[in-house]
Amino acid sequence: MPACLKCHGVTGNDIDRATSEKLQKFYPNDLATGYQLDDFRGLWKFEIETN
């Protein structure tokens, strides 16, 4: 299972109980769960170049 599904997957299937409880405590209005592999929500990529 990809690491992203451990917080953004299906509660009780991908997200374990302890993680689900913390997500509810710290992000009670968050809607970023229930995703499955290959679902796309968003992506950020940062690159730092040093010269």
PDB file of N, CA, C, O and CB in Angstrom:
ATOM      1  N   MET A   1       0.841  -1.174   0.000  1.00  0.00           N
ATOM      2  CA  MET A   1       0.000   0.000   0.000  1.00  0.00           C
ATOM      3  C   MET A   1       0.887   1.240   0.000  1.00  0.00           C
ATOM      4  O   MET A   1       1.820   1.328   0.798  1.00  0.00           O
ATOM      5  CB  MET A   1      -0.957  -0.003   1.215  1.00  0.00           C
ATOM      6  N   PRO A   2       0.614   2.188  -0.874  1.00  0.00           N
ATOM      7  CA  PRO A   2       1.367   3.436  -0.873  1.00  0.00           C
ATOM      8  C   PRO A   2       1.172   4.200   0.437  1.00  0.00           C
ATOM      9  O   PRO A   2       0.107   4.133   1.052  1.00  0.00           O
ATOM     10  CB  PRO A   2       0.949   4.306  -2.058  1.00  0.00           C
ATOM     11  N   ALA A   3       2.192   4.913   0.848  1.00  0.00           N
ATOM     12  CA  ALA A   3       2.150   5.655   2.109  1.00  0.00           C
ATOM     13  C   ALA A   3       1.015   6.667   2.149  1.00  0.00           C
ATOM     14  O   ALA A   3       0.462   6.916   3.220  1.00  0.00           O
ATOM     15  CB  ALA A   3       3.466   6.362   2.337  1.00  0.00           C
ATOM     16  N   CYS A   4       0.651   7.260   1.012  1.00  0.00           N
ATOM     17  CA  CYS A   4      -0.389   8.289   1.004  1.00  0.00           C
ATOM     18  C   CYS A   4      -1.735   7.750   1.477  1.00  0.00           C
ATOM     19  O   CYS A   4      -2.515   8.486   2.082  1.00  0.00           O
ATOM     20  CB  CYS A   4      -0.532   8.870  -0.391  1.00  0.00           C
ATOM     21  N   LEU A   5      -2.018   6.475   1.209  1.00  0.00           N
ATOM     22  CA  LEU A   5      -3.308   5.903   1.589  1.00  0.00           C
ATOM     23  C   LEU A   5      -3.432   5.666   3.087  1.00  0.00           C
ATOM     24  O   LEU A   5      -4.539   5.473   3.591  1.00  0.00           O
ATOM     25  CB  LEU A   5      -3.527   4.607   0.858  1.00  0.00           C
ATOM     26  N   LYS A   6      -2.319   5.677   3.803  1.00  0.00           N
ATOM     27  CA  LYS A   6      -2.377   5.485   5.249  1.00  0.00           C
ATOM     28  C   LYS A   6      -3.087   6.641   5.945  1.00  0.00           C
ATOM     29  O   LYS A   6      -3.557   6.484   7.072  1.00  0.00           O
ATOM     30  CB  LYS A   6      -0.974   5.325   5.812  1.00  0.00           C
ATOM     31  N   CYS A   7      -3.171   7.797   5.293  1.00  0.00           N
ATOM     32  CA  CYS A   7      -3.907   8.947   5.834  1.00  0.00           C
ATOM     33  C   CYS A   7      -5.060   9.375   4.933  1.00  0.00           C
ATOM     34  O   CYS A   7      -6.026   9.969   5.412  1.00  0.00           O
ATOM     35  CB  CYS A   7      -2.962  10.118   6.040  1.00  0.00           C
ATOM     36  N   HIS A   8      -4.976   9.087   3.659  1.00  0.00           N
ATOM     37  CA  HIS A   8      -5.977   9.561   2.701  1.00  0.00           C
ATOM     38  C   HIS A   8      -6.836   8.447   2.118  1.00  0.00           C
ATOM     39  O   HIS A   8      -7.685   8.703   1.265  1.00  0.00           O
ATOM     40  CB  HIS A   8      -5.299  10.294   1.585  1.00  0.00           C
ATOM     41  N   GLY A   9      -6.625   7.223   2.566  1.00  0.00           N
ATOM     42  CA  GLY A   9      -7.384   6.080   2.057  1.00  0.00           C
ATOM     43  C   GLY A   9      -8.735   5.924   2.732  1.00  0.00           C
ATOM     44  O   GLY A   9      -9.325   6.890   3.217  1.00  0.00           O
ATOM     45  N   VAL A  10      -9.205   4.700   2.751  1.00  0.00           N
ATOM     46  CA  VAL A  10     -10.511   4.378   3.324  1.00  0.00           C
ATOM     47  C   VAL A  10     -10.331   4.009   4.795  1.00  0.00           C
ATOM     48  O   VAL A  10      -9.543   3.126   5.132  1.00  0.00           O
ATOM     49  CB  VAL A  10     -11.197   3.214   2.540  1.00  0.00           C
ATOM     50  N   THR A  11     -11.072   4.697   5.666  1.00  0.00           N
ATOM     51  CA  THR A  11     -11.020   4.412   7.094  1.00  0.00           C
ATOM     52  C   THR A  11     -11.463   2.980   7.355  1.00  0.00           C
ATOM     53  O   THR A  11     -12.474   2.524   6.821  1.00  0.00           O
ATOM     54  CB  THR A  11     -11.901   5.401   7.881  1.00  0.00           C
ATOM     55  N   GLY A  12     -10.698   2.279   8.178  1.00  0.00           N
ATOM     56  CA  GLY A  12     -11.009   0.890   8.496  1.00  0.00           C
ATOM     57  C   GLY A  12     -10.411  -0.094   7.520  1.00  0.00           C
ATOM     58  O   GLY A  12     -10.347  -1.291   7.800  1.00  0.00           O
ATOM     59  N   ASN A  13      -9.978   0.394   6.390  1.00  0.00           N
ATOM     60  CA  ASN A  13      -9.349  -0.480   5.396  1.00  0.00           C
ATOM     61  C   ASN A  13      -7.881  -0.086   5.247  1.00  0.00           C
ATOM     62  O   ASN A  13      -6.989  -0.890   5.518  1.00  0.00           O
ATOM     63  CB  ASN A  13     -10.090  -0.393   4.019  1.00  0.00           C
ATOM     64  N   ASP A  14      -7.633   1.149   4.816  1.00  0.00           N
ATOM     65  CA  ASP A  14      -6.267   1.648   4.636  1.00  0.00           C
ATOM     66  C   ASP A  14      -5.781   2.421   5.860  1.00  0.00           C
ATOM     67  O   ASP A  14      -4.608   2.353   6.225  1.00  0.00           O
ATOM     68  CB  ASP A  14      -6.191   2.538   3.398  1.00  0.00           C
ATOM     69  N   ILE A  15      -6.688   3.149   6.483  1.00  0.00           N
ATOM     70  CA  ILE A  15      -6.341   3.999   7.633  1.00  0.00           C
ATOM     71  C   ILE A  15      -6.653   3.212   8.909  1.00  0.00           C
ATOM     72  O   ILE A  15      -7.789   2.795   9.133  1.00  0.00           O
ATOM     73  CB  ILE A  15      -7.136   5.375   7.602  1.00  0.00           C
ATOM     74  N   ASP A  16      -5.625   3.016   9.738  1.00  0.00           N
ATOM     75  CA  ASP A  16      -5.870   2.267  10.975  1.00  0.00           C
ATOM     76  C   ASP A  16      -6.603   3.142  11.994  1.00  0.00           C
ATOM     77  O   ASP A  16      -6.714   4.357  11.828  1.00  0.00           O
ATOM     78  CB  ASP A  16      -4.537   1.751  11.570  1.00  0.00           C
ATOM     79  N   ARG A  17      -7.087   2.510  13.028  1.00  0.00           N
ATOM     80  CA  ARG A  17      -7.935   3.195  14.010  1.00  0.00           C
ATOM     81  C   ARG A  17      -7.217   4.347  14.704  1.00  0.00           C
ATOM     82  O   ARG A  17      -7.793   5.423  14.862  1.00  0.00           O
ATOM     83  CB  ARG A  17      -8.422   2.207  15.049  1.00  0.00           C
ATOM     84  N   ALA A  18      -5.977   4.140  15.118  1.00  0.00           N
ATOM     85  CA  ALA A  18      -5.226   5.188  15.819  1.00  0.00           C
ATOM     86  C   ALA A  18      -5.034   6.406  14.927  1.00  0.00           C
ATOM     87  O   ALA A  18      -5.191   7.539  15.381  1.00  0.00           O
ATOM     88  CB  ALA A  18      -3.862   4.656  16.285  1.00  0.00           C
ATOM     89  N   THR A  19      -4.698   6.183  13.673  1.00  0.00           N
ATOM     90  CA  THR A  19      -4.511   7.291  12.734  1.00  0.00           C
ATOM     91  C   THR A  19      -5.831   8.004  12.486  1.00  0.00           C
ATOM     92  O   THR A  19      -5.876   9.233  12.433  1.00  0.00           O
ATOM     93  CB  THR A  19      -3.921   6.785  11.404  1.00  0.00           C
ATOM     94  N   SER A  20      -6.896   7.245  12.335  1.00  0.00           N
ATOM     95  CA  SER A  20      -8.213   7.827  12.111  1.00  0.00           C
ATOM     96  C   SER A  20      -8.620   8.734  13.266  1.00  0.00           C
ATOM     97  O   SER A  20      -9.169   9.814  13.047  1.00  0.00           O
ATOM     98  CB  SER A  20      -9.253   6.728  11.916  1.00  0.00           C
ATOM     99  N   GLU A  21      -8.356   8.301  14.484  1.00  0.00           N
ATOM    100  CA  GLU A  21      -8.682   9.111  15.663  1.00  0.00           C
ATOM    101  C   GLU A  21      -7.897  10.412  15.675  1.00  0.00           C
ATOM    102  O   GLU A  21      -8.448  11.466  15.993  1.00  0.00           O
ATOM    103  CB  GLU A  21      -8.404   8.326  16.944  1.00  0.00           C
ATOM    104  N   LYS A  22      -6.617  10.350  15.334  1.00  0.00           N
ATOM    105  CA  LYS A  22      -5.802  11.574  15.303  1.00  0.00           C
ATOM    106  C   LYS A  22      -6.255  12.514  14.192  1.00  0.00           C
ATOM    107  O   LYS A  22      -6.289  13.729  14.387  1.00  0.00           O
ATOM    108  CB  LYS A  22      -4.319  11.224  15.115  1.00  0.00           C
ATOM    109  N   LEU A  23      -6.601  11.969  13.033  1.00  0.00           N
ATOM    110  CA  LEU A  23      -7.092  12.804  11.940  1.00  0.00           C
ATOM    111  C   LEU A  23      -8.367  13.542  12.359  1.00  0.00           C
ATOM    112  O   LEU A  23      -8.531  14.726  12.065  1.00  0.00           O
ATOM    113  CB  LEU A  23      -7.356  11.948  10.683  1.00  0.00           C
ATOM    114  N   GLN A  24      -9.264  12.837  13.046  1.00  0.00           N
ATOM    115  CA  GLN A  24     -10.501  13.457  13.511  1.00  0.00           C
ATOM    116  C   GLN A  24     -10.228  14.531  14.559  1.00  0.00           C
ATOM    117  O   GLN A  24     -10.897  15.564  14.590  1.00  0.00           O
ATOM    118  CB  GLN A  24     -11.440  12.398  14.082  1.00  0.00           C
ATOM    119  N   LYS A  25      -9.241  14.279  15.416  1.00  0.00           N
ATOM    120  CA  LYS A  25      -8.908  15.243  16.477  1.00  0.00           C
ATOM    121  C   LYS A  25      -8.291  16.522  15.903  1.00  0.00           C
ATOM    122  O   LYS A  25      -8.701  17.628  16.254  1.00  0.00           O
ATOM    123  CB  LYS A  25      -7.940  14.607  17.488  1.00  0.00           C
ATOM    124  N   PHE A  26      -7.312  16.361  15.027  1.00  0.00           N
ATOM    125  CA  PHE A  26      -6.565  17.511  14.526  1.00  0.00           C
ATOM    126  C   PHE A  26      -7.177  18.147  13.282  1.00  0.00           C
ATOM    127  O   PHE A  26      -6.953  19.330  13.028  1.00  0.00           O
ATOM    128  CB  PHE A  26      -5.162  17.101  14.226  1.00  0.00           C
ATOM    129  N   TYR A  27      -7.938  17.392  12.510  1.00  0.00           N
ATOM    130  CA  TYR A  27      -8.544  17.892  11.265  1.00  0.00           C
ATOM    131  C   TYR A  27     -10.014  17.469  11.197  1.00  0.00           C
ATOM    132  O   TYR A  27     -10.383  16.685  10.323  1.00  0.00           O
ATOM    133  CB  TYR A  27      -7.767  17.361  10.017  1.00  0.00           C
ATOM    134  N   PRO A  28     -10.853  17.968  12.096  1.00  0.00           N
ATOM    135  CA  PRO A  28     -12.240  17.485  12.169  1.00  0.00           C
ATOM    136  C   PRO A  28     -13.077  17.760  10.920  1.00  0.00           C
ATOM    137  O   PRO A  28     -14.041  17.038  10.667  1.00  0.00           O
ATOM    138  CB  PRO A  28     -12.916  18.107  13.344  1.00  0.00           C
ATOM    139  N   ASN A  29     -12.744  18.763  10.147  1.00  0.00           N
ATOM    140  CA  ASN A  29     -13.518  19.103   8.948  1.00  0.00           C
ATOM    141  C   ASN A  29     -12.852  18.671   7.652  1.00  0.00           C
ATOM    142  O   ASN A  29     -13.307  19.032   6.566  1.00  0.00           O
ATOM    143  CB  ASN A  29     -13.760  20.579   8.906  1.00  0.00           C
ATOM    144  N   ASP A  30     -11.783  17.906   7.761  1.00  0.00           N
ATOM    145  CA  ASP A  30     -11.030  17.497   6.583  1.00  0.00           C
ATOM    146  C   ASP A  30     -11.819  16.490   5.740  1.00  0.00           C
ATOM    147  O   ASP A  30     -12.457  15.585   6.279  1.00  0.00           O
ATOM    148  CB  ASP A  30      -9.686  16.899   7.001  1.00  0.00           C
ATOM    149  N   LEU A  31     -11.770  16.650   4.439  1.00  0.00           N
ATOM    150  CA  LEU A  31     -12.468  15.751   3.523  1.00  0.00           C
ATOM    151  C   LEU A  31     -11.498  14.960   2.648  1.00  0.00           C
ATOM    152  O   LEU A  31     -11.886  14.438   1.603  1.00  0.00           O
ATOM    153  CB  LEU A  31     -13.425  16.541   2.646  1.00  0.00           C
ATOM    154  N   ALA A  32     -10.240  14.872   3.072  1.00  0.00           N
ATOM    155  CA  ALA A  32      -9.206  14.255   2.237  1.00  0.00           C
ATOM    156  C   ALA A  32      -9.011  12.777   2.542  1.00  0.00           C
ATOM    157  O   ALA A  32      -7.879  12.292   2.525  1.00  0.00           O
ATOM    158  CB  ALA A  32      -7.896  14.983   2.420  1.00  0.00           C
ATOM    159  N   THR A  33     -10.088  12.051   2.819  1.00  0.00           N
ATOM    160  CA  THR A  33     -10.005  10.613   3.020  1.00  0.00           C
ATOM    161  C   THR A  33     -10.980   9.931   2.059  1.00  0.00           C
ATOM    162  O   THR A  33     -11.801  10.582   1.413  1.00  0.00           O
ATOM    163  CB  THR A  33     -10.317  10.234   4.505  1.00  0.00           C
ATOM    164  N   GLY A  34     -10.870   8.624   1.984  1.00  0.00           N
ATOM    165  CA  GLY A  34     -11.753   7.870   1.109  1.00  0.00           C
ATOM    166  C   GLY A  34     -11.203   7.660  -0.291  1.00  0.00           C
ATOM    167  O   GLY A  34     -11.907   7.182  -1.181  1.00  0.00           O
ATOM    168  N   TYR A  35      -9.954   8.019  -0.478  1.00  0.00           N
ATOM    169  CA  TYR A  35      -9.334   7.865  -1.790  1.00  0.00           C
ATOM    170  C   TYR A  35      -8.811   6.451  -1.984  1.00  0.00           C
ATOM    171  O   TYR A  35      -8.517   5.744  -1.020  1.00  0.00           O
ATOM    172  CB  TYR A  35      -8.202   8.872  -1.968  1.00  0.00           C
ATOM    173  N   GLN A  36      -8.699   6.053  -3.234  1.00  0.00           N
ATOM    174  CA  GLN A  36      -8.164   4.754  -3.598  1.00  0.00           C
ATOM    175  C   GLN A  36      -6.937   4.957  -4.473  1.00  0.00           C
ATOM    176  O   GLN A  36      -6.698   6.055  -4.976  1.00  0.00           O
ATOM    177  CB  GLN A  36      -9.227   3.894  -4.324  1.00  0.00           C
ATOM    178  N   LEU A  37      -6.170   3.909  -4.649  1.00  0.00           N
ATOM    179  CA  LEU A  37      -4.987   3.962  -5.491  1.00  0.00           C
ATOM    180  C   LEU A  37      -5.368   4.466  -6.881  1.00  0.00           C
ATOM    181  O   LEU A  37      -6.348   4.003  -7.465  1.00  0.00           O
ATOM    182  CB  LEU A  37      -4.314   2.576  -5.576  1.00  0.00           C
ATOM    183  N   ASP A  38      -4.607   5.395  -7.400  1.00  0.00           N
ATOM    184  CA  ASP A  38      -4.779   6.032  -8.711  1.00  0.00           C
ATOM    185  C   ASP A  38      -5.825   7.149  -8.729  1.00  0.00           C
ATOM    186  O   ASP A  38      -6.044   7.755  -9.778  1.00  0.00           O
ATOM    187  CB  ASP A  38      -5.156   4.993  -9.722  1.00  0.00           C
ATOM    188  N   ASP A  39      -6.482   7.440  -7.587  1.00  0.00           N
ATOM    189  CA  ASP A  39      -7.318   8.642  -7.518  1.00  0.00           C
ATOM    190  C   ASP A  39      -6.384   9.843  -7.461  1.00  0.00           C
ATOM    191  O   ASP A  39      -5.301   9.763  -6.882  1.00  0.00           O
ATOM    192  CB  ASP A  39      -8.289   8.610  -6.271  1.00  0.00           C
ATOM    193  N   PHE A  40      -6.790  10.932  -8.045  1.00  0.00           N
ATOM    194  CA  PHE A  40      -5.929  12.110  -8.087  1.00  0.00           C
ATOM    195  C   PHE A  40      -6.618  13.263  -7.383  1.00  0.00           C
ATOM    196  O   PHE A  40      -7.743  13.630  -7.722  1.00  0.00           O
ATOM    197  CB  PHE A  40      -5.578  12.492  -9.543  1.00  0.00           C
ATOM    198  N   ARG A  41      -5.945  13.823  -6.414  1.00  0.00           N
ATOM    199  CA  ARG A  41      -6.470  14.976  -5.684  1.00  0.00           C
ATOM    200  C   ARG A  41      -5.643  16.216  -5.986  1.00  0.00           C
ATOM    201  O   ARG A  41      -6.201  17.275  -6.271  1.00  0.00           O
ATOM    202  CB  ARG A  41      -6.485  14.700  -4.171  1.00  0.00           C
ATOM    203  N   GLY A  42      -4.369  16.104  -5.929  1.00  0.00           N
ATOM    204  CA  GLY A  42      -3.496  17.246  -6.165  1.00  0.00           C
ATOM    205  C   GLY A  42      -2.053  16.839  -5.957  1.00  0.00           C
ATOM    206  O   GLY A  42      -1.758  15.786  -5.392  1.00  0.00           O
ATOM    207  N   LEU A  43      -1.176  17.684  -6.417  1.00  0.00           N
ATOM    208  CA  LEU A  43       0.230  17.339  -6.306  1.00  0.00           C
ATOM    209  C   LEU A  43       1.058  18.615  -6.283  1.00  0.00           C
ATOM    210  O   LEU A  43       0.833  19.539  -7.064  1.00  0.00           O
ATOM    211  CB  LEU A  43       0.668  16.419  -7.467  1.00  0.00           C
ATOM    212  N   TRP A  44       1.995  18.642  -5.393  1.00  0.00           N
ATOM    213  CA  TRP A  44       2.953  19.743  -5.330  1.00  0.00           C
ATOM    214  C   TRP A  44       4.338  19.142  -5.424  1.00  0.00           C
ATOM    215  O   TRP A  44       4.635  18.116  -4.813  1.00  0.00           O
ATOM    216  CB  TRP A  44       2.788  20.589  -4.020  1.00  0.00           C
ATOM    217  N   LYS A  45       5.168  19.792  -6.194  1.00  0.00           N
ATOM    218  CA  LYS A  45       6.548  19.355  -6.298  1.00  0.00           C
ATOM    219  C   LYS A  45       7.425  20.580  -6.152  1.00  0.00           C
ATOM    220  O   LYS A  45       7.238  21.573  -6.855  1.00  0.00           O
ATOM    221  CB  LYS A  45       6.820  18.615  -7.644  1.00  0.00           C
ATOM    222  N   PHE A  46       8.374  20.513  -5.249  1.00  0.00           N
ATOM    223  CA  PHE A  46       9.298  21.610  -5.028  1.00  0.00           C
ATOM    224  C   PHE A  46      10.687  21.154  -5.417  1.00  0.00           C
ATOM    225  O   PHE A  46      11.104  20.040  -5.101  1.00  0.00           O
ATOM    226  CB  PHE A  46       9.263  22.092  -3.560  1.00  0.00           C
ATOM    227  N   GLU A  47      11.383  22.013  -6.094  1.00  0.00           N
ATOM    228  CA  GLU A  47      12.732  21.723  -6.503  1.00  0.00           C
ATOM    229  C   GLU A  47      13.603  22.905  -6.130  1.00  0.00           C
ATOM    230  O   GLU A  47      13.259  24.050  -6.424  1.00  0.00           O
ATOM    231  CB  GLU A  47      12.809  21.420  -8.012  1.00  0.00           C
ATOM    232  N   ILE A  48      14.717  22.640  -5.492  1.00  0.00           N
ATOM    233  CA  ILE A  48      15.647  23.698  -5.117  1.00  0.00           C
ATOM    234  C   ILE A  48      16.936  23.474  -5.880  1.00  0.00           C
ATOM    235  O   ILE A  48      17.576  22.427  -5.772  1.00  0.00           O
ATOM    236  CB  ILE A  48      15.899  23.726  -3.576  1.00  0.00           C
ATOM    237  N   GLU A  49      17.293  24.466  -6.639  1.00  0.00           N
ATOM    238  CA  GLU A  49      18.550  24.396  -7.388  1.00  0.00           C
ATOM    239  C   GLU A  49      19.600  25.200  -6.674  1.00  0.00           C
ATOM    240  O   GLU A  49      19.344  26.314  -6.217  1.00  0.00           O
ATOM    241  CB  GLU A  49      18.375  24.902  -8.832  1.00  0.00           C
ATOM    242  N   THR A  50      20.774  24.638  -6.580  1.00  0.00           N
ATOM    243  CA  THR A  50      21.897  25.363  -6.011  1.00  0.00           C
ATOM    244  C   THR A  50      22.951  25.551  -7.093  1.00  0.00           C
ATOM    245  O   THR A  50      23.260  24.630  -7.849  1.00  0.00           O
ATOM    246  CB  THR A  50      22.486  24.615  -4.780  1.00  0.00           C
ATOM    247  N   ASN A  51      23.471  26.708  -7.151  1.00  0.00           N
ATOM    248  CA  ASN A  51      24.507  27.004  -8.161  1.00  0.00           C
ATOM    249  C   ASN A  51      25.816  27.296  -7.507  1.00  0.00           C
ATOM    250  O   ASN A  51      26.802  27.566  -8.192  1.00  0.00           O
ATOM    251  CB  ASN A  51      24.104  28.178  -9.039  1.00  0.00           C
TER     252      ASN A  51
END
